[in-house]
Amino acid sequence: MGGTPVFSGTRVPVQTLLDYLEAGDTMDNFLAGFPTVSREQVIAFLEEAKNRMVADAA
């Protein structure tokens, strides 16, 4: 994917999740559209993003 971050084991860019959430869609809608991505992968990504945001703010 040309260096684009993707969910491990898939070709689904993490940006796609962010686009869904930004548009007001739910995580469940995203998962329904991209069945190769697991709920655990999405939660792990969001947790890591949260941790980085908190660390940057400190």
Secondary structure, DSSP 8 states (H G I E B T S, - for coil): -TT--B-TTS--BHHHHHHHHHTT--HHHHHHH-TTS-HHHHHHHHHHHHHHHHHHH-
